[in-house]
């Protein structure tokens, strides 16, 4: 309908009228974050994936109070709307194992009365419940740490061969851990190349940088692939391999399946 999707969002009444006359049945999307003043915690339900257990735990921990209203989604999930924090960037993130997403700056949300096809039948987004108390911003970073705790970067083994500025591997790992979306893979690749060039064993490098990259938000598969590529680039004639899965504190067991209890009055 628009060339740039939700990036063409506007509050200009004349433009909205043109769009609505052309496509009266179109769905409605809204950017989240500071641009709209709204952020959303998205509780997913897709087949065996169910985020209500995670959301209930977060609710019991006092991390998701203060929502303005709840919207039921076509798949059986819930969108909890919160006011954005003025002047503070809140990036979108996904806690896949907890089946909970956060839609903030850079994201968007589909609004009622939009609808989609689910198993051949049309199902809609609908307002489920209004908040009964005063609304308050959600601590998105705290919620993410609670739902998907990240391992802390580890120190370099004492026998690793490093020298010069690259000898401060703890600082290197901390730098990787603080990369933002869009620069995480490149940052991890660069750091892994530095370790490779300084003679660090690829298994040790993966164990060290894997935790840091996981803290930044990269998935395990991406981390292994990126570190392996870095070592191949640094040693094109070598046959060194990194393991398919790192060991130690980096390998995390899958979260147990969660039931679908009530959240905020939903049943």
Secondary structure as a PSIPRED ss2 file (coil, helix, strand):
# PSIPRED VFORMAT (PSIPRED V4.0)

   1 X C   1.000  0.000  0.000
   2 X C   1.000  0.000  0.000
   3 X C   1.000  0.000  0.000
   4 X C   1.000  0.000  0.000
   5 X H   0.000  1.000  0.000
   6 X H   0.000  1.000  0.000
   7 X H   0.000  1.000  0.000
   8 X H   0.000  1.000  0.000
   9 X C   1.000  0.000  0.000
  10 X C   1.000  0.000  0.000
  11 X C   1.000  0.000  0.000
  12 X C   1.000  0.000  0.000
  13 X H   0.000  1.000  0.000
  14 X H   0.000  1.000  0.000
  15 X H   0.000  1.000  0.000
  16 X H   0.000  1.000  0.000
  17 X H   0.000  1.000  0.000
  18 X H   0.000  1.000  0.000
  19 X H   0.000  1.000  0.000
  20 X H   0.000  1.000  0.000
  21 X H   0.000  1.000  0.000
  22 X H   0.000  1.000  0.000
  23 X C   1.000  0.000  0.000
  24 X C   1.000  0.000  0.000
  25 X C   1.000  0.000  0.000
  26 X C   1.000  0.000  0.000
  27 X C   1.000  0.000  0.000
  28 X E   0.000  0.000  1.000
  29 X E   0.000  0.000  1.000
  30 X E   0.000  0.000  1.000
  31 X E   0.000  0.000  1.000
  32 X C   1.000  0.000  0.000
  33 X E   0.000  0.000  1.000
  34 X C   1.000  0.000  0.000
  35 X C   1.000  0.000  0.000
  36 X C   1.000  0.000  0.000
  37 X C   1.000  0.000  0.000
  38 X E   0.000  0.000  1.000
  39 X E   0.000  0.000  1.000
  40 X E   0.000  0.000  1.000
  41 X E   0.000  0.000  1.000
  42 X E   0.000  0.000  1.000
  43 X E   0.000  0.000  1.000
  44 X C   1.000  0.000  0.000
  45 X E   0.000  0.000  1.000
  46 X E   0.000  0.000  1.000
  47 X C   1.000  0.000  0.000
  48 X C   1.000  0.000  0.000
  49 X E   0.000  0.000  1.000
  50 X E   0.000  0.000  1.000
  51 X C   1.000  0.000  0.000
  52 X H   0.000  1.000  0.000
  53 X H   0.000  1.000  0.000
  54 X H   0.000  1.000  0.000
  55 X H   0.000  1.000  0.000
  56 X H   0.000  1.000  0.000
  57 X H   0.000  1.000  0.000
  58 X H   0.000  1.000  0.000
  59 X H   0.000  1.000  0.000
  60 X H   0.000  1.000  0.000
  61 X C   1.000  0.000  0.000
  62 X C   1.000  0.000  0.000
  63 X C   1.000  0.000  0.000
  64 X C   1.000  0.000  0.000
  65 X C   1.000  0.000  0.000
  66 X C   1.000  0.000  0.000
  67 X C   1.000  0.000  0.000
  68 X C   1.000  0.000  0.000
  69 X E   0.000  0.000  1.000
  70 X E   0.000  0.000  1.000
  71 X E   0.000  0.000  1.000
  72 X E   0.000  0.000  1.000
  73 X C   1.000  0.000  0.000
  74 X C   1.000  0.000  0.000
  75 X C   1.000  0.000  0.000
  76 X C   1.000  0.000  0.000
  77 X C   1.000  0.000  0.000
  78 X E   0.000  0.000  1.000
  79 X E   0.000  0.000  1.000
  80 X E   0.000  0.000  1.000
  81 X E   0.000  0.000  1.000
  82 X E   0.000  0.000  1.000
  83 X E   0.000  0.000  1.000
  84 X C   1.000  0.000  0.000
  85 X C   1.000  0.000  0.000
  86 X C   1.000  0.000  0.000
  87 X C   1.000  0.000  0.000
  88 X C   1.000  0.000  0.000
  89 X C   1.000  0.000  0.000
  90 X C   1.000  0.000  0.000
  91 X E   0.000  0.000  1.000
  92 X C   1.000  0.000  0.000
  93 X E   0.000  0.000  1.000
  94 X E   0.000  0.000  1.000
  95 X E   0.000  0.000  1.000
  96 X H   0.000  1.000  0.000
  97 X H   0.000  1.000  0.000
  98 X H   0.000  1.000  0.000
  99 X C   1.000  0.000  0.000
 100 X E   0.000  0.000  1.000
 101 X E   0.000  0.000  1.000
 102 X E   0.000  0.000  1.000
 103 X E   0.000  0.000  1.000
 104 X C   1.000  0.000  0.000
 105 X E   0.000  0.000  1.000
 106 X C   1.000  0.000  0.000
 107 X C   1.000  0.000  0.000
 108 X E   0.000  0.000  1.000
 109 X E   0.000  0.000  1.000
 110 X E   0.000  0.000  1.000
 111 X E   0.000  0.000  1.000
 112 X C   1.000  0.000  0.000
 113 X C   1.000  0.000  0.000
 114 X C   1.000  0.000  0.000
 115 X E   0.000  0.000  1.000
 116 X E   0.000  0.000  1.000
 117 X E   0.000  0.000  1.000
 118 X E   0.000  0.000  1.000
 119 X C   1.000  0.000  0.000
 120 X C   1.000  0.000  0.000
 121 X E   0.000  0.000  1.000
 122 X E   0.000  0.000  1.000
 123 X E   0.000  0.000  1.000
 124 X E   0.000  0.000  1.000
 125 X C   1.000  0.000  0.000
 126 X E   0.000  0.000  1.000
 127 X E   0.000  0.000  1.000
 128 X E   0.000  0.000  1.000
 129 X E   0.000  0.000  1.000
 130 X E   0.000  0.000  1.000
 131 X C   1.000  0.000  0.000
 132 X C   1.000  0.000  0.000
 133 X C   1.000  0.000  0.000
 134 X C   1.000  0.000  0.000
 135 X C   1.000  0.000  0.000
 136 X C   1.000  0.000  0.000
 137 X C   1.000  0.000  0.000
 138 X C   1.000  0.000  0.000
 139 X C   1.000  0.000  0.000
 140 X H   0.000  1.000  0.000
 141 X H   0.000  1.000  0.000
 142 X H   0.000  1.000  0.000
 143 X H   0.000  1.000  0.000
 144 X H   0.000  1.000  0.000
 145 X H   0.000  1.000  0.000
 146 X H   0.000  1.000  0.000
 147 X H   0.000  1.000  0.000
 148 X C   1.000  0.000  0.000
 149 X C   1.000  0.000  0.000
 150 X C   1.000  0.000  0.000
 151 X C   1.000  0.000  0.000
 152 X C   1.000  0.000  0.000
 153 X C   1.000  0.000  0.000
 154 X C   1.000  0.000  0.000
 155 X C   1.000  0.000  0.000
 156 X C   1.000  0.000  0.000
 157 X C   1.000  0.000  0.000
 158 X C   1.000  0.000  0.000
 159 X C   1.000  0.000  0.000
 160 X C   1.000  0.000  0.000
 161 X C   1.000  0.000  0.000
 162 X C   1.000  0.000  0.000
 163 X C   1.000  0.000  0.000
 164 X H   0.000  1.000  0.000
 165 X H   0.000  1.000  0.000
 166 X H   0.000  1.000  0.000
 167 X H   0.000  1.000  0.000
 168 X C   1.000  0.000  0.000
 169 X H   0.000  1.000  0.000
 170 X H   0.000  1.000  0.000
 171 X H   0.000  1.000  0.000
 172 X H   0.000  1.000  0.000
 173 X H   0.000  1.000  0.000
 174 X H   0.000  1.000  0.000
 175 X H   0.000  1.000  0.000
 176 X H   0.000  1.000  0.000
 177 X H   0.000  1.000  0.000
 178 X C   1.000  0.000  0.000
 179 X C   1.000  0.000  0.000
 180 X C   1.000  0.000  0.000
 181 X C   1.000  0.000  0.000
 182 X C   1.000  0.000  0.000
 183 X C   1.000  0.000  0.000
 184 X H   0.000  1.000  0.000
 185 X H   0.000  1.000  0.000
 186 X H   0.000  1.000  0.000
 187 X H   0.000  1.000  0.000
 188 X H   0.000  1.000  0.000
 189 X H   0.000  1.000  0.000
 190 X H   0.000  1.000  0.000
 191 X H   0.000  1.000  0.000
 192 X H   0.000  1.000  0.000
 193 X H   0.000  1.000  0.000
 194 X H   0.000  1.000  0.000
 195 X H   0.000  1.000  0.000
 196 X H   0.000  1.000  0.000
 197 X H   0.000  1.000  0.000
 198 X C   1.000  0.000  0.000
 199 X C   1.000  0.000  0.000
 200 X C   1.000  0.000  0.000
 201 X C   1.000  0.000  0.000
 202 X H   0.000  1.000  0.000
 203 X H   0.000  1.000  0.000
 204 X H   0.000  1.000  0.000
 205 X H   0.000  1.000  0.000
 206 X H   0.000  1.000  0.000
 207 X H   0.000  1.000  0.000
 208 X H   0.000  1.000  0.000
 209 X H   0.000  1.000  0.000
 210 X H   0.000  1.000  0.000
 211 X H   0.000  1.000  0.000
 212 X H   0.000  1.000  0.000
 213 X H   0.000  1.000  0.000
 214 X H   0.000  1.000  0.000
 215 X H   0.000  1.000  0.000
 216 X H   0.000  1.000  0.000
 217 X C   1.000  0.000  0.000
 218 X C   1.000  0.000  0.000
 219 X C   1.000  0.000  0.000
 220 X H   0.000  1.000  0.000
 221 X H   0.000  1.000  0.000
 222 X H   0.000  1.000  0.000
 223 X H   0.000  1.000  0.000
 224 X H   0.000  1.000  0.000
 225 X H   0.000  1.000  0.000
 226 X H   0.000  1.000  0.000
 227 X H   0.000  1.000  0.000
 228 X H   0.000  1.000  0.000
 229 X H   0.000  1.000  0.000
 230 X H   0.000  1.000  0.000
 231 X H   0.000  1.000  0.000
 232 X H   0.000  1.000  0.000
 233 X H   0.000  1.000  0.000
 234 X H   0.000  1.000  0.000
 235 X C   1.000  0.000  0.000
 236 X C   1.000  0.000  0.000
 237 X C   1.000  0.000  0.000
 238 X C   1.000  0.000  0.000
 239 X C   1.000  0.000  0.000
 240 X C   1.000  0.000  0.000
 241 X C   1.000  0.000  0.000
 242 X C   1.000  0.000  0.000
 243 X C   1.000  0.000  0.000
 244 X C   1.000  0.000  0.000
 245 X C   1.000  0.000  0.000
 246 X C   1.000  0.000  0.000
 247 X C   1.000  0.000  0.000
 248 X H   0.000  1.000  0.000
 249 X H   0.000  1.000  0.000
 250 X H   0.000  1.000  0.000
 251 X C   1.000  0.000  0.000
 252 X C   1.000  0.000  0.000
 253 X C   1.000  0.000  0.000
 254 X C   1.000  0.000  0.000
 255 X C   1.000  0.000  0.000
 256 X C   1.000  0.000  0.000
 257 X C   1.000  0.000  0.000
 258 X C   1.000  0.000  0.000
 259 X C   1.000  0.000  0.000
 260 X C   1.000  0.000  0.000
 261 X C   1.000  0.000  0.000
 262 X C   1.000  0.000  0.000
 263 X C   1.000  0.000  0.000
 264 X C   1.000  0.000  0.000
 265 X C   1.000  0.000  0.000
 266 X C   1.000  0.000  0.000
 267 X C   1.000  0.000  0.000
